Each structure stands twice: as structure tokens, then as C-alpha cells.
Amino acid sequence: MAQSVKLADDVMALVRREAELHSRSVAGQITHWLKIGRAIEQSGTYDHTRITVALEGRLDTTQLREEEEAAWLDAFTAKMSQPSEAEEAFYADRQALGRGVGLDAGGNLIYAKDNAAA
């Protein structure tokens, strides 16, 4: 049975470009990449569990193999680009108290009252 999945626009642009380049359908390209990713994760040189442990801070990243380090960096970058629930709650509390809630492009502290005016 077919399933629908939402993917980000930038991911779909990559899929479409590669699909066209290799004469595959969009679904065929996604399936191809899925099989490659699964094979890599199950290979002897790439251990997904080690990457997860490193992301949790229980393994020093210097102990990762080159392939694992690249995957860890991608996952770490994605994880750091989004605030955690704890961070969102922290800044919501600061905003309620009228304290600094972040930095502007110039590195200056922004206060809740400054955000409200914007």
C-alpha cells in the first residue's frame, strides 16, 4: 500500500534533480537512497548505534570512524538548528520576565519588549 510522506522543499529539489539525472522517478530515487542508506547503516564500517551514542554525549566523537563522523556531524547540525523544548520554555520564561531573549544579527542582546515592538 502506498504511503504519503512530507519532505522539505530543499530535500524534494535534490530528489527531483537526482531522479532526472539518473532517469528515475521521484519515488524510485527515494527508494534508491533509502536502500543505500540502509546498506550503509548495516555495513561493518558504519555503526548507527555509535552515532546515536555520540549524539547523546556518551562517546567522544574522536572515536568515530570517518563515515560515522560525517553522519554524526549532519545529525548534530540538524539537532542544533532547532531549539529543544527546554530551551523554548527557558526563553518563554525570560520573555515573560522582560529579560534578554536572544541576539540580533549584530550580536546585541534583544529584550522581550524589543521583540513585541517588531
N, C-alpha and C positions, 0 to 999 in steps of 0.2 A: 504494500500500500504506500502510495506517495505521501510525503510529509512536506509541509511548508516550514521554512526556516528564514528568519530575518537576519540579514547580514548588512553590515555598514556599507555605505556607498563606496568608500575607498576600496574595500575588500571586493565588492562586486566589479569595480572598474578593473582591478587586477585579474579577476577571474575571466571577465569578458576578453581582455587583451590576450591572455594566455590561451584561452579557448580558441580564439580566432587564429592565433599564431600556429597552434598545433592541430587545427581542423577538428576541434571537439565541440560538442555542445556545452553550454554552461554547466548543466548537470554532470556531463561527462568529465569536465575539468575539475569540478568539486570532488567527484568520486575519485578521480586520479590522485589528487592531492591528499585526500583522506587516506587512500591506500598507502601512499608514500609515507605520510606522517605516522601511520600505524606501524609500518615496517621499521621505520627509524626508531620509534619508541620501543619496539620489541627486539632491536638488534643488540648485539653484545657490546657495542661501543657507546650506546646511548641508554642511560637508565633514568627514566622519567621520575622514579621514586627519589633518586638522588637530587634531582632538580627541585622537587617539592620540599624535600628536607632542607635544602639550601634556602629556598624562599621563606621557610619557617624560621631560619636563623640557626638551625641545628647542625649545619655543615658549612664549614668555611668554603667560600667559592673558589679559593685557590686549589681545592681538592677536586674540582670538577674537570672532566676531560674537555677538550676543545669544543666538541659538538654539544655537550651538556652546557658549557658556559654560554654559548651563543643562545641556546634556548632559554637558559636562566635569565640572561640579560633582556631578552624580549619580554618574558613574563614579568620580570621585575619592573621594567619600564612601563608596561601596561598597568601594573598594580599601583605604581607610584603616581600615575597620571590622574587617578581618581581618589577623592578623599574617602576615608573609611567612615563608618557610622560614628565612631568615637570622635573623629576629627570634626565631622559635621555638628555633632552635639556640643563639642567644645567651643566652636566658633559661634554657634547659636547662643550659647550662654554668654559669651563675650559681647555679642551684639546687643543682647538684652540689657547688659550692664553698661553699655555705651563705651566699651573698651575697644582697642585696636582689633580689627577683624581680618587684616591681610596687608599686602603690599601692592602699591600701584606699579606701573611699568618702570618708573624711575627709582623704585626701591623704597619709597616713602610709606610710612605706616598709614593705613586707611582706618578711620573710625566708623562705627555704625552710623553716626549722624551724617558723615560724608556720603555713605552708601545710599542713605534714604533720599538725599538731595539729587542724586544722579538719575 
